[in-house]
C-alpha cells in the first residue's frame, strides 16, 4: 500500500515537472520571439528617426521657404516614431 502511494506521488510529481518544463520552454520561445520582434521594430524606427532628423535640419535651413507640407510630414513622422517607441517599450 505504501509503495502504491509513493509510486502515485512520484508519477504526479513527474507530471508536474513535465508541465512546468513545457510551460518554461514555451515562455522562453515567446520571450525570444518578442525580443526579435522588438529588435526589428527598433531598426525600422531608428531609420525613421534618422529621416526625421534630416527633415528637421532641412526645415531649419530653409525656414523662410519651408512649405507646410514638409512641416506636416515631419510632424506626422515624429508622431509615428513616438507610437513605435511606445509599442517597443510595451514588449520589453
C-alpha positions as CSV (number, residue, x, y, z in Angstrom):
1,X,0.0,0.0,0.0
2,X,2.8,2.4,1.0
3,X,4.6,1.6,-2.3
4,X,1.4,2.5,-4.2
5,X,1.2,5.9,-2.6
6,X,4.9,6.5,-3.2
7,X,4.6,5.5,-6.8
8,X,1.4,7.6,-7.3
9,X,3.2,10.6,-5.7
10,X,6.2,10.0,-8.0
11,X,4.0,9.9,-11.1
12,X,2.2,13.1,-10.0
13,X,5.5,14.9,-9.4
14,X,6.8,13.8,-12.8
15,X,3.7,15.1,-14.5
16,X,4.0,18.5,-12.7
17,X,7.7,18.7,-13.6
18,X,6.9,18.0,-17.3
19,X,4.1,20.6,-17.3
20,X,6.4,23.2,-15.7
21,X,9.2,22.3,-18.2
22,X,6.8,22.7,-21.2
23,X,5.5,26.0,-19.8
24,X,9.0,27.2,-19.3
25,X,10.1,26.2,-22.8
26,X,7.1,28.0,-24.3
27,X,7.9,31.1,-22.3
28,X,11.5,31.1,-23.4
29,X,10.4,30.8,-27.0
30,X,7.9,33.6,-26.7
31,X,10.4,35.8,-25.0
32,X,12.9,35.2,-27.8
33,X,10.3,36.0,-30.4
34,X,9.2,39.2,-28.6
35,X,12.9,40.2,-28.4
36,X,13.4,39.6,-32.1
37,X,10.2,41.5,-32.9
38,X,11.3,44.4,-30.8
39,X,14.7,44.5,-32.5
40,X,13.1,44.5,-35.9
41,X,10.8,47.3,-35.0
42,X,13.7,49.2,-33.4
43,X,15.7,49.0,-36.6
44,X,12.7,50.3,-38.6
45,X,12.1,53.2,-36.1
46,X,15.7,54.1,-36.0
47,X,15.8,54.6,-39.8
48,X,12.6,56.8,-39.4
49,X,14.4,58.7,-36.6
50,X,17.3,59.5,-38.9
51,X,14.9,60.6,-41.6
52,X,13.1,62.9,-39.2
53,X,16.4,64.4,-38.0
54,X,17.3,65.1,-41.6
55,X,13.9,66.6,-42.4
56,X,14.1,68.9,-39.3
57,X,17.6,70.1,-40.3
58,X,16.3,70.8,-43.8
59,X,13.3,72.8,-42.4
60,X,15.7,74.6,-40.1
61,X,17.9,75.6,-43.0
62,X,15.0,76.6,-45.2
63,X,12.8,78.1,-42.5
64,X,11.7,81.0,-44.6
65,X,10.8,78.9,-47.6
66,X,9.7,75.7,-45.8
67,X,6.3,74.6,-47.0
68,X,3.5,73.4,-44.8
69,X,3.8,70.0,-46.4
70,X,7.3,69.4,-45.2
71,X,6.4,70.5,-41.7
72,X,3.3,68.4,-41.6
73,X,5.1,65.3,-42.9
74,X,7.8,65.8,-40.3
75,X,5.2,66.1,-37.6
76,X,3.4,63.0,-38.7
77,X,6.7,61.1,-38.9
78,X,7.6,62.2,-35.4
79,X,4.2,61.1,-34.1
80,X,4.6,57.7,-35.7
81,X,8.1,57.3,-34.2
82,X,6.7,58.0,-30.7
83,X,4.0,55.4,-31.2
84,X,6.6,52.9,-32.3
85,X,8.7,53.6,-29.3
86,X,5.7,53.1,-27.0
87,X,5.0,49.7,-28.7
88,X,8.6,48.6,-28.3
89,X,8.5,49.7,-24.6
90,X,5.4,47.5,-24.0
91,X,7.2,44.5,-25.4
92,X,10.2,44.9,-23.2
